[in-house]
Amino acid sequence: MLQTPKKFTLVAATAEGRTRLNAFDNALLASGIGNLNLLKVSSILPPAAEFVEKLSIPPGSLTPTAYGSISSDVPGEVISAAVGIGFSKNDFGVIMEFSGKCDKAEAERQIRAMVEEAFEVRGIPLVEVMVKATDCTVKTCACAFAAVALWY
């Protein structure tokens, strides 16, 4: 059985690259988690997980991560990515991810609405929401990336 993560952080960044994959890789680097192996996870934050500004994770580590990303090679297009975490009083949290062709403000609005619905359908009171978002206007080939990285 895998350990339950004890810490988490929110990151978001945009970057350009020569290809969509390079733009994605560059956005990961810009967000501070580019030298990790991301394991995409679904949307539950473990109970009592502690927020930290920056996780100290050895390069190459398998890192549970909930993320949204979008890449585009359409010059002038606005792209964004966001993550949000809803917190209950004494229980687990819910993570939501978003990416789309919109600005940061719209991405944040979408994330908040998604978190609110997640708590509503679970019948759990929502106490607090944390959001991290980014956007950019594509120059040549860009990626917007936002994530909640979990660690032990």
C-alpha positions as CSV (number, residue, x, y, z in Angstrom):
1,M,0.0,0.0,0.0
2,L,1.2,3.5,-0.8
3,Q,1.8,6.0,2.0
4,T,-0.7,8.9,2.4
5,P,0.9,12.2,1.6
6,K,1.3,14.6,4.5
7,K,2.2,17.9,2.7
8,F,1.0,19.7,-0.4
9,T,1.7,22.9,-2.4
10,L,0.0,24.7,-5.2
11,V,1.9,25.8,-8.3
12,A,1.1,27.5,-11.6
13,A,3.2,28.8,-14.5
14,T,3.2,29.4,-18.2
15,A,6.0,28.9,-20.7
16,E,6.8,28.9,-24.4
17,G,8.7,26.2,-26.2
18,R,9.5,25.0,-29.7
19,T,6.9,22.2,-29.5
20,R,3.9,21.6,-27.3
21,L,5.8,19.0,-25.3
22,N,8.7,21.5,-24.8
23,A,6.2,24.2,-23.7
24,F,4.7,21.7,-21.2
25,D,8.1,20.8,-19.9
26,N,9.2,24.4,-19.6
27,A,6.0,25.3,-17.7
28,L,6.7,22.4,-15.3
29,L,10.2,23.8,-14.8
30,A,8.8,27.4,-14.3
31,S,6.4,26.0,-11.7
32,G,9.2,24.4,-9.7
33,I,8.2,20.8,-10.3
34,G,9.9,20.1,-13.6
35,N,12.4,17.6,-12.5
36,L,9.9,15.2,-10.9
37,N,7.9,12.3,-12.3
38,L,4.3,13.4,-11.9
39,L,1.7,10.7,-11.1
40,K,-1.6,12.2,-12.0
41,V,-4.1,11.6,-9.2
42,S,-7.7,12.4,-8.7
43,S,-9.1,15.0,-6.5
44,I,-8.9,14.2,-2.8
45,L,-6.5,16.0,-0.4
46,P,-5.7,13.7,2.6
47,P,-7.0,14.8,6.0
48,A,-4.5,16.9,8.0
49,A,-2.2,17.4,5.0
50,E,-0.1,20.5,5.7
51,F,0.3,23.4,3.1
52,V,3.9,24.4,2.4
53,E,5.1,27.1,0.0
54,K,7.6,24.8,-1.6
55,L,8.1,21.0,-1.3
56,S,11.6,19.6,-1.0
57,I,11.5,16.6,-3.3
58,P,14.5,14.7,-4.8
59,P,14.7,14.9,-8.6
60,G,13.1,11.9,-10.4
61,S,10.7,11.1,-7.5
62,L,7.3,9.7,-8.3
63,T,5.1,12.6,-7.1
64,P,1.3,12.4,-6.7
65,T,0.0,15.5,-8.5
66,A,-3.5,16.8,-9.5
67,Y,-3.0,19.1,-12.4
68,G,-4.6,20.9,-15.4
69,S,-2.7,22.0,-18.4
70,I,-3.3,23.3,-21.9
71,S,-1.0,23.9,-24.8
72,S,-1.5,26.0,-27.9
73,D,0.4,27.0,-31.0
74,V,-2.1,29.6,-32.1
75,P,-0.4,33.0,-31.8
76,G,-2.6,35.5,-29.9
77,E,-4.7,32.9,-28.2
78,V,-5.2,33.3,-24.4
79,I,-4.9,30.1,-22.4
80,S,-5.1,29.4,-18.7
81,A,-4.8,26.7,-16.1
82,A,-5.9,26.7,-12.4
83,V,-6.2,24.4,-9.4
84,G,-8.3,24.9,-6.3
85,I,-8.7,23.1,-3.0
86,G,-11.8,23.2,-0.9
87,F,-11.3,22.4,2.8
88,S,-13.8,21.0,5.2
89,K,-13.6,21.6,9.0
90,N,-12.1,18.3,10.2
91,D,-12.0,16.0,7.1
92,F,-10.4,15.6,3.7
93,G,-10.2,18.3,1.1
94,V,-11.3,18.3,-2.6
95,I,-9.0,19.3,-5.4
96,M,-10.3,20.6,-8.7
97,E,-8.3,21.3,-11.9
98,F,-9.1,23.5,-14.9
99,S,-7.6,24.5,-18.2
100,G,-9.1,26.4,-21.0
101,K,-9.0,29.1,-23.6
102,C,-9.8,32.0,-21.3
103,D,-8.0,34.4,-18.9
104,K,-6.9,33.8,-15.4
105,A,-9.9,35.5,-13.8
106,E,-12.3,33.1,-15.7
107,A,-10.2,30.1,-14.7
108,E,-10.4,31.2,-11.1
109,R,-14.1,31.6,-11.4
110,Q,-14.5,28.1,-12.9
111,I,-12.4,26.5,-10.2
112,R,-14.3,28.1,-7.3
113,A,-17.6,27.0,-8.9
114,M,-16.2,23.4,-9.3
115,V,-15.0,23.3,-5.7
116,E,-18.4,24.6,-4.4
117,E,-20.2,21.9,-6.4
118,A,-17.9,19.1,-5.2
119,F,-18.7,20.0,-1.6
120,E,-22.4,20.4,-2.3
121,V,-22.8,16.9,-3.8
122,R,-20.8,15.4,-0.9
123,G,-23.0,17.2,1.6
124,I,-20.0,18.6,3.4
125,P,-19.7,22.3,4.5
126,L,-17.0,24.2,2.6
127,V,-14.9,26.2,5.1
128,E,-12.1,27.6,2.9
129,V,-10.9,27.6,-0.7
130,M,-7.3,28.0,-2.0
131,V,-6.8,28.8,-5.7
132,K,-3.7,29.1,-7.9
133,A,-4.0,30.1,-11.5
134,T,-2.1,31.4,-14.5
135,D,-2.7,32.6,-18.0
136,C,-0.8,33.8,-21.0
137,T,-1.2,35.0,-24.6
138,V,0.5,32.6,-26.9
139,K,3.5,33.9,-28.9
140,T,4.5,30.8,-30.8
141,C,3.8,27.7,-28.8
142,A,2.8,27.9,-25.1
143,C,1.6,25.9,-22.2
144,A,-0.4,27.0,-19.1
145,F,0.0,24.6,-16.1
146,A,-1.4,24.5,-12.6
147,A,-1.0,21.7,-10.0
148,V,-1.4,20.5,-6.5
149,A,1.7,18.4,-5.7
150,L,1.5,16.1,-2.7
151,W,4.4,14.7,-0.7
152,Y,5.3,12.7,2.4
